């Protein structure tokens, strides 16, 4: 069982890719996973993240505050700036441009922790950064999305705030509480959290891609190119700035992964709950596939460099 769990977790990018391609070929395989299923799926992923956290994990911010703070600063400065700029550069349609900005304003996700582990980066730092950026996202994601998308549409900032609160803060706090007060039961569930998160993320991505199949095939080239640039530049800028600052490859790799990989599932849920056009969710769905594949390449290039 342990071997199977590890295999599923390690195969994360390829599972997302398989589900996505299958959904483009035959959408009904995955389009049933929509509506409340997507919101509940993301809630399950966030709960799983909360179950992996203990109060001691947050000591990272005390022992090495500059590492965590730089990573979060890059997450919410570099990526939103890139999202806005690339939307302009590639002249994306309004719904794609807003979706690109939205996903670029999202925090790191659980996938970044998996990639950090495979890349032999600092997993504890990765978990801490994911946790802190996720909590910061309750304020920053709605605010930045609203500010940067103002030229495109009237963004419901209040709705984004409450959606983020509902699908991020509540499940994570619940997970931490369960971990603290029911550790024995939590320890039995914990090994299953990563593979369940992998399957849920893949289902969310495949569902949105299946629902938007026609528009993706007709006009998705520029969107895909802009998303490749977004995540590639996120990895690169995160690596160069953090290594230049700290001269520590393990820390630089970790920060790079956290900056380059977004919580695309959160982007999907926020888009579906707050925008009338279902097309706004498509950039977040494709983003998950792209950053997972780029993350895998990152692993193969940097796993032996410390």
JOVEN-V830065 format. One record per residue. N is the residue number from 1. RES is the residue in three letters. PSI is psi as a letter, one per 40 degrees, with the letter a starting at -180 (none if undefined). BURIAL is I if it has 16 or more other ideal C-beta (glycine too) atoms within 10 Angstrom, else O. D_CENTER is the distance of its C-alpha to the mean C-alpha in Angstrom with 1 decimal. Layout:
n->N res->RES psi->PSI burial->BURIAL d_center->D_CENTER
n->N res->RES psi->PSI burial->BURIAL d_center->D_CENTER
//
This chain:
n->1 res->UNK psi->d burial->O d_center->26.9
n->2 res->UNK psi->d burial->O d_center->25.2
n->3 res->UNK psi->d burial->O d_center->25.4
n->4 res->UNK psi->d burial->O d_center->23.8
n->5 res->UNK psi->d burial->I d_center->20.9
n->6 res->UNK psi->d burial->O d_center->20.3
n->7 res->UNK psi->d burial->O d_center->20.7
n->8 res->UNK psi->d burial->I d_center->18.2
n->9 res->UNK psi->d burial->I d_center->15.5
n->10 res->UNK psi->d burial->I d_center->16.5
n->11 res->UNK psi->e burial->O d_center->16.6
n->12 res->UNK psi->d burial->I d_center->13.0
n->13 res->UNK psi->d burial->I d_center->12.7
n->14 res->UNK psi->d burial->O d_center->16.2
n->15 res->UNK psi->d burial->I d_center->15.7
n->16 res->UNK psi->d burial->I d_center->13.0
n->17 res->UNK psi->d burial->I d_center->15.4
n->18 res->UNK psi->d burial->O d_center->18.4
n->19 res->UNK psi->d burial->I d_center->17.2
n->20 res->UNK psi->d burial->I d_center->16.3
n->21 res->UNK psi->d burial->O d_center->19.7
n->22 res->UNK psi->d burial->I d_center->21.5
n->23 res->UNK psi->d burial->I d_center->20.3
n->24 res->UNK psi->d burial->O d_center->21.6
n->25 res->UNK psi->d burial->O d_center->24.8
n->26 res->UNK psi->g burial->O d_center->25.3
n->27 res->UNK psi->d burial->I d_center->23.0
n->28 res->UNK psi->e burial->O d_center->24.8
n->29 res->UNK psi->d burial->O d_center->23.4
n->30 res->UNK psi->e burial->I d_center->20.1
n->31 res->UNK psi->e burial->I d_center->20.8
n->32 res->UNK psi->d burial->O d_center->22.3
n->33 res->UNK psi->g burial->I d_center->18.9
n->34 res->UNK psi->a burial->I d_center->18.6
n->35 res->UNK psi->b burial->O d_center->19.4
n->36 res->UNK psi->d burial->O d_center->19.3
n->37 res->UNK psi->d burial->O d_center->18.0
n->38 res->UNK psi->d burial->I d_center->14.5
n->39 res->UNK psi->d burial->I d_center->14.6
n->40 res->UNK psi->d burial->O d_center->16.1
n->41 res->UNK psi->d burial->I d_center->13.7
n->42 res->UNK psi->d burial->I d_center->10.7
n->43 res->UNK psi->d burial->I d_center->13.4
n->44 res->UNK psi->d burial->I d_center->14.2
n->45 res->UNK psi->d burial->I d_center->10.9
n->46 res->UNK psi->d burial->I d_center->11.1
n->47 res->UNK psi->d burial->I d_center->14.7
n->48 res->UNK psi->d burial->I d_center->14.2
n->49 res->UNK psi->d burial->I d_center->12.3
n->50 res->UNK psi->d burial->I d_center->15.2
n->51 res->UNK psi->d burial->I d_center->17.7
n->52 res->UNK psi->e burial->I d_center->16.8
n->53 res->UNK psi->i burial->I d_center->17.5
n->54 res->UNK psi->i burial->O d_center->21.0
n->55 res->UNK psi->d burial->O d_center->22.5
n->56 res->UNK psi->d burial->O d_center->23.5
n->57 res->UNK psi->d burial->O d_center->19.9
n->58 res->UNK psi->e burial->O d_center->20.0
n->59 res->UNK psi->e burial->O d_center->23.0
n->60 res->UNK psi->d burial->I d_center->20.9
n->61 res->UNK psi->d burial->I d_center->20.9
n->62 res->UNK psi->d burial->O d_center->24.7
n->63 res->UNK psi->d burial->O d_center->25.5
n->64 res->UNK psi->g burial->I d_center->23.3
n->65 res->UNK psi->d burial->O d_center->22.3
n->66 res->UNK psi->d burial->O d_center->22.2
n->67 res->UNK psi->d burial->I d_center->19.5
n->68 res->UNK psi->d burial->I d_center->17.1
n->69 res->UNK psi->d burial->O d_center->18.2
n->70 res->UNK psi->d burial->I d_center->18.1
n->71 res->UNK psi->d burial->I d_center->14.5
n->72 res->UNK psi->d burial->I d_center->13.6
n->73 res->UNK psi->d burial->O d_center->16.1
n->74 res->UNK psi->d burial->I d_center->14.7
n->75 res->UNK psi->d burial->I d_center->11.2
n->76 res->UNK psi->e burial->I d_center->12.9
n->77 res->UNK psi->d burial->O d_center->15.8
n->78 res->UNK psi->d burial->I d_center->15.2
n->79 res->UNK psi->d burial->I d_center->12.0
n->80 res->UNK psi->d burial->I d_center->13.5
n->81 res->UNK psi->d burial->O d_center->16.8
n->82 res->UNK psi->d burial->I d_center->15.8
n->83 res->UNK psi->d burial->I d_center->14.3
n->84 res->UNK psi->d burial->I d_center->17.6
n->85 res->UNK psi->d burial->I d_center->19.7
n->86 res->UNK psi->d burial->I d_center->18.5
n->87 res->UNK psi->d burial->I d_center->18.9
n->88 res->UNK psi->d burial->O d_center->22.5
n->89 res->UNK psi->d burial->O d_center->23.2
n->90 res->UNK psi->e burial->I d_center->22.4
n->91 res->UNK psi->f burial->O d_center->24.0
n->92 res->UNK psi->i burial->I d_center->21.5
n->93 res->UNK psi->i burial->I d_center->22.8
n->94 res->UNK psi->d burial->O d_center->22.0
n->95 res->UNK psi->d burial->I d_center->19.6
n->96 res->UNK psi->d burial->I d_center->17.5
n->97 res->UNK psi->d burial->I d_center->17.8
n->98 res->UNK psi->d burial->I d_center->16.7
n->99 res->UNK psi->d burial->I d_center->13.7
n->100 res->UNK psi->d burial->I d_center->12.8
n->101 res->UNK psi->d burial->I d_center->13.4
n->102 res->UNK psi->d burial->I d_center->11.4
n->103 res->UNK psi->d burial->I d_center->8.1
n->104 res->UNK psi->d burial->I d_center->9.3
n->105 res->UNK psi->e burial->I d_center->10.1
n->106 res->UNK psi->i burial->I d_center->6.9
n->107 res->UNK psi->a burial->I d_center->6.3
n->108 res->UNK psi->i burial->I d_center->4.8
n->109 res->UNK psi->a burial->I d_center->3.8
n->110 res->UNK psi->d burial->I d_center->6.9
n->111 res->UNK psi->d burial->I d_center->6.7
n->112 res->UNK psi->d burial->I d_center->7.4
n->113 res->UNK psi->d burial->I d_center->10.3
n->114 res->UNK psi->d burial->I d_center->11.6
n->115 res->UNK psi->d burial->I d_center->11.7
n->116 res->UNK psi->d burial->I d_center->13.3
n->117 res->UNK psi->d burial->I d_center->15.8
n->118 res->UNK psi->d burial->I d_center->16.7
n->119 res->UNK psi->e burial->I d_center->17.2
n->120 res->UNK psi->f burial->I d_center->19.4
n->121 res->UNK psi->a burial->I d_center->17.7
n->122 res->UNK psi->g burial->I d_center->18.0
n->123 res->UNK psi->d burial->O d_center->16.1
n->124 res->UNK psi->d burial->I d_center->17.5
n->125 res->UNK psi->d burial->I d_center->16.3
n->126 res->UNK psi->d burial->I d_center->12.7
n->127 res->UNK psi->d burial->I d_center->12.8
n->128 res->UNK psi->d burial->I d_center->14.6
n->129 res->UNK psi->d burial->I d_center->12.4
n->130 res->UNK psi->d burial->I d_center->9.3
n->131 res->UNK psi->d burial->I d_center->11.9
n->132 res->UNK psi->d burial->I d_center->13.5
n->133 res->UNK psi->d burial->I d_center->10.8
n->134 res->UNK psi->d burial->I d_center->9.6
n->135 res->UNK psi->d burial->I d_center->13.4
n->136 res->UNK psi->d burial->O d_center->13.9
n->137 res->UNK psi->d burial->I d_center->11.5
n->138 res->UNK psi->d burial->I d_center->14.2
n->139 res->UNK psi->d burial->O d_center->16.4
n->140 res->UNK psi->d burial->I d_center->14.7
n->141 res->UNK psi->d burial->I d_center->12.3
n->142 res->UNK psi->d burial->I d_center->15.4
n->143 res->UNK psi->d burial->I d_center->17.8
n->144 res->UNK psi->d burial->I d_center->16.2
n->145 res->UNK psi->d burial->I d_center->15.5
n->146 res->UNK psi->d burial->I d_center->19.0
n->147 res->UNK psi->d burial->O d_center->20.6
n->148 res->UNK psi->d burial->I d_center->19.2
n->149 res->UNK psi->e burial->I d_center->19.6
n->150 res->UNK psi->d burial->O d_center->23.1
n->151 res->UNK psi->e burial->O d_center->24.9
n->152 res->UNK psi->d burial->I d_center->23.4
n->153 res->UNK psi->i burial->O d_center->23.5
n->154 res->UNK psi->h burial->O d_center->24.2
n->155 res->UNK psi->h burial->I d_center->20.8
n->156 res->UNK psi->g burial->I d_center->21.1
n->157 res->UNK psi->d burial->I d_center->19.8
n->158 res->UNK psi->d burial->O d_center->21.4
n->159 res->UNK psi->d burial->O d_center->19.8
n->160 res->UNK psi->d burial->I d_center->16.3
n->161 res->UNK psi->d burial->I d_center->17.2
n->162 res->UNK psi->d burial->O d_center->18.6
n->163 res->UNK psi->d burial->I d_center->15.8
n->164 res->UNK psi->d burial->I d_center->13.3
n->165 res->UNK psi->d burial->O d_center->16.1
n->166 res->UNK psi->d burial->O d_center->16.7
n->167 res->UNK psi->e burial->I d_center->13.4
n->168 res->UNK psi->c burial->I d_center->12.1
n->169 res->UNK psi->d burial->I d_center->15.2
n->170 res->UNK psi->d burial->O d_center->17.7
n->171 res->UNK psi->d burial->I d_center->16.0
n->172 res->UNK psi->d burial->I d_center->15.0
n->173 res->UNK psi->d burial->O d_center->18.6
n->174 res->UNK psi->d burial->O d_center->20.1
n->175 res->UNK psi->d burial->I d_center->18.5
n->176 res->UNK psi->d burial->I d_center->19.9
n->177 res->UNK psi->d burial->O d_center->23.2
n->178 res->UNK psi->d burial->I d_center->23.6
n->179 res->UNK psi->d burial->I d_center->22.9
n->180 res->UNK psi->d burial->O d_center->25.6
n->181 res->UNK psi->e burial->O d_center->28.2
n->182 res->UNK psi->f burial->O d_center->27.9
n->183 res->UNK psi->d burial->O d_center->27.0
n->184 res->UNK psi->d burial->O d_center->29.0
n->185 res->UNK psi->d burial->O d_center->27.5
n->186 res->UNK psi->d burial->I d_center->24.0
n->187 res->UNK psi->d burial->O d_center->24.7
n->188 res->UNK psi->d burial->O d_center->25.7
n->189 res->UNK psi->d burial->I d_center->22.5
n->190 res->UNK psi->d burial->O d_center->20.2
n->191 res->UNK psi->d burial->O d_center->20.6
n->192 res->UNK psi->e burial->O d_center->19.3
n->193 res->UNK psi->d burial->I d_center->16.0
n->194 res->UNK psi->d burial->I d_center->14.0
n->195 res->UNK psi->d burial->I d_center->15.7
n->196 res->UNK psi->d burial->I d_center->15.4
n->197 res->UNK psi->d burial->I d_center->11.6
n->198 res->UNK psi->d burial->I d_center->11.8
n->199 res->UNK psi->d burial->I d_center->14.3
n->200 res->UNK psi->d burial->I d_center->12.7
n->201 res->UNK psi->d burial->I d_center->9.4
n->202 res->UNK psi->d burial->I d_center->12.1
n->203 res->UNK psi->d burial->I d_center->14.3
n->204 res->UNK psi->d burial->I d_center->12.1
n->205 res->UNK psi->d burial->I d_center->11.4
n->206 res->UNK psi->d burial->I d_center->15.1
n->207 res->UNK psi->d burial->I d_center->16.4
n->208 res->UNK psi->d burial->I d_center->15.2
n->209 res->UNK psi->d burial->I d_center->16.3
n->210 res->UNK psi->d burial->I d_center->19.5
n->211 res->UNK psi->d burial->I d_center->20.2
n->212 res->UNK psi->f burial->I d_center->19.8
n->213 res->UNK psi->d burial->I d_center->21.6
n->214 res->UNK psi->d burial->O d_center->24.6
n->215 res->UNK psi->d burial->I d_center->23.0
n->216 res->UNK psi->d burial->I d_center->20.5
n->217 res->UNK psi->d burial->O d_center->23.6
n->218 res->UNK psi->d burial->O d_center->25.7
n->219 res->UNK psi->f burial->O d_center->23.8
n->220 res->UNK psi->e burial->I d_center->20.4
n->221 res->UNK psi->d burial->O d_center->21.5
n->222 res->UNK psi->d burial->I d_center->20.9
n->223 res->UNK psi->d burial->I d_center->17.5
n->224 res->UNK psi->d burial->I d_center->16.5
n->225 res->UNK psi->d burial->O d_center->18.3
n->226 res->UNK psi->d burial->I d_center->16.6
n->227 res->UNK psi->d burial->I d_center->13.1
n->228 res->UNK psi->d burial->I d_center->14.5
n->229 res->UNK psi->d burial->I d_center->16.0
n->230 res->UNK psi->d burial->I d_center->13.0
n->231 res->UNK psi->d burial->I d_center->11.0
n->232 res->UNK psi->d burial->I d_center->14.3
n->233 res->UNK psi->d burial->I d_center->15.6
n->234 res->UNK psi->d burial->I d_center->12.6
n->235 res->UNK psi->d burial->I d_center->13.3
n->236 res->UNK psi->d burial->O d_center->17.0
n->237 res->UNK psi->d burial->I d_center->17.4
n->238 res->UNK psi->d burial->I d_center->15.5
n->239 res->UNK psi->d burial->I d_center->17.8
n->240 res->UNK psi->d burial->O d_center->20.9
n->241 res->UNK psi->d burial->I d_center->20.8
n->242 res->UNK psi->d burial->I d_center->19.9
n->243 res->UNK psi->d burial->I d_center->22.5
n->244 res->UNK psi->d burial->O d_center->25.0
n->245 res->UNK psi->d burial->O d_center->24.7
n->246 res->UNK psi->e burial->I d_center->24.8
n->247 res->UNK psi->f burial->O d_center->26.3
n->248 res->UNK psi->h burial->I d_center->24.3
n->249 res->UNK psi->d burial->I d_center->22.5
n->250 res->UNK psi->d burial->I d_center->20.7
n->251 res->UNK psi->d burial->I d_center->19.3
n->252 res->UNK psi->d burial->I d_center->18.7
n->253 res->UNK psi->d burial->I d_center->16.7
n->254 res->UNK psi->d burial->I d_center->14.5
n->255 res->UNK psi->d burial->I d_center->13.9
n->256 res->UNK psi->d burial->I d_center->13.4
n->257 res->UNK psi->d burial->I d_center->10.6
n->258 res->UNK psi->d burial->I d_center->8.9
n->259 res->UNK psi->d burial->I d_center->9.8
n->260 res->UNK psi->e burial->I d_center->9.1
n->261 res->UNK psi->h burial->I d_center->5.5
n->262 res->UNK psi->i burial->I d_center->3.0
n->263 res->UNK psi->g burial->I d_center->1.7
n->264 res->UNK psi->d burial->I d_center->4.1
n->265 res->UNK psi->d burial->I d_center->6.3
n->266 res->UNK psi->d burial->I d_center->7.0
n->267 res->UNK psi->d burial->I d_center->7.9
n->268 res->UNK psi->d burial->I d_center->10.0
n->269 res->UNK psi->d burial->I d_center->11.7
n->270 res->UNK psi->d burial->I d_center->12.5
n->271 res->UNK psi->d burial->I d_center->13.9
n->272 res->UNK psi->d burial->I d_center->15.9
n->273 res->UNK psi->e burial->I d_center->17.3
n->274 res->UNK psi->e burial->I d_center->18.3
n->275 res->UNK psi->i burial->I d_center->19.3
n->276 res->UNK psi->d burial->O d_center->22.3
n->277 res->UNK psi->h burial->O d_center->21.3
n->278 res->UNK psi->e burial->O d_center->19.0
n->279 res->UNK psi->d burial->I d_center->18.4
n->280 res->UNK psi->d burial->I d_center->16.0
n->281 res->UNK psi->e burial->I d_center->13.3
n->282 res->UNK psi->d burial->I d_center->13.9
n->283 res->UNK psi->d burial->I d_center->12.1
n->284 res->UNK psi->d burial->I d_center->8.7
n->285 res->UNK psi->d burial->I d_center->10.0
n->286 res->UNK psi->d burial->I d_center->11.4
n->287 res->UNK psi->d burial->I d_center->8.4
n->288 res->UNK psi->d burial->I d_center->6.9
n->289 res->UNK psi->d burial->I d_center->10.4
n->290 res->UNK psi->d burial->I d_center->11.0
n->291 res->UNK psi->d burial->I d_center->8.6
n->292 res->UNK psi->d burial->I d_center->9.5
n->293 res->UNK psi->d burial->I d_center->13.0
n->294 res->UNK psi->d burial->I d_center->13.1
n->295 res->UNK psi->d burial->I d_center->11.7
n->296 res->UNK psi->d burial->I d_center->14.6
n->297 res->UNK psi->d burial->O d_center->17.0
n->298 res->UNK psi->d burial->I d_center->16.0
n->299 res->UNK psi->d burial->I d_center->16.9
n->300 res->UNK psi->d burial->O d_center->20.2
n->301 res->UNK psi->d burial->O d_center->21.2
n->302 res->UNK psi->e burial->I d_center->20.5
n->303 res->UNK psi->d burial->O d_center->20.8
n->304 res->UNK psi->e burial->O d_center->24.5
n->305 res->UNK psi->h burial->O d_center->24.4
n->306 res->UNK psi->none burial->O d_center->24.7
//
